[in-house]
Amino acid sequence: MKKQVLAAAFCAGCAGAAVAQSNVGIYGVLDLSLVNVSGATPGSAGFDGNDTKVQSGTLQGSRIGFRGTEDLGGGVSAIFTIESGILADTGASDQGGLLFGRQAFVGLRSSTLGAITIGRQYGPEYLAWKLMEPMDDGFAGAGSNFFATNGKRVNNSIKYTTPTVNGLTADVLYGAGEVPGKNTASRDIGGSVTYVRDPVVIRAGYNRLDNAAASDKAVNYVAGGSYDFRVVKAIAIYGNNKGTGSIDNRDFLLGASVPFGASTFLASYIRKDDRSGANRDAHQVAVTWTHDLSKRTIAYVSAARVSNRNGASYHTYNATLPAATQAGAVAGTREVNIGLRHAF
């Protein structure tokens, strides 16, 4: 009889553990494209300014992640996310080799009080413009080609997000610099406000990042929104960037998203207005076509061109430094990608 009771108790414990684990999900993205970058200044090794490569994460960063919730009762849940970036073209880790470089946080979420999360997480100002811009900070014409990305992912951070009330949501973030004896060194402070009332979306964000010596800071503001006319969504964004030293510039974006059947046409124009005195202005034109092959699989074609003035050196999304023998590709100003993204 005692053995039967012990067996029943053991089985009940296993069932409880299974239920507790049932709210943990595994998800991921594999995104690969064929990319051609051109327009670079030839390097000393004789590189002609063209680079054709297979690239990971053109539409969305390739990744694998784990997230889950636990109901604590009273409308409160424990939540967590850990997410690892993958360079799917080589199998290496993204984000400089960090194991969970995309996100790693834990927190509490209340249906009435909002959510508080702690760890490595996205900054409010970065998300404010990323979620507005037509390319979603991907493709050849990604917004981050021009817009500042201070506070994109913030280590050692705590973030509070309010519940949504009458279409309004706000969040604030504090990232500890963790420099002994200098509380403001490498500190990151951000916040954003979002208003959603179909067909209108309005977002505004702020980020301040102090340098490692606590002697200077970079401050970024962004504001914009969209109006969905159903046949086309019109988008406008303004960014104000005052970086360390003499960095001082403005970004202006006009964009559109046009759905037709399983396809979507995206277009954007970004102008960089340099206020530092050097007048290193630039502008970018980008177009993208996506086609939903299924709910999880998307095919896409994207193209962008950057025009620099007075020594500006802005470049397209995938114009990153190639092999050492291909000097100069980092300044690529024309790009075309053809790719496939699958989410699971």
Protein Blocks (a to p, Z undefined) as FASTA:
>chain_A
ZZmmmmmmmmmmmmmmmmmmmmpccdddddddddddehiacdfkopahiacdddehklbc
cdddddddddebjhiacdddddddddfknopaeehopablmbccdddddfklopadedjd
ddfklmmmmmmpmnlopajklfklmmccehkaaghiacdddddeehiacddddddfkigh
iakgopacdddddddddfbdcdddddddddfkopaccddddddddddehjaccddddddd
ddehjbccddddddddddehjbccdddddddddfkhnopacddddddddddfbfkbccdd
dddddddeehiacdcfklccddfklghjlmpcbdcdddddddZZ
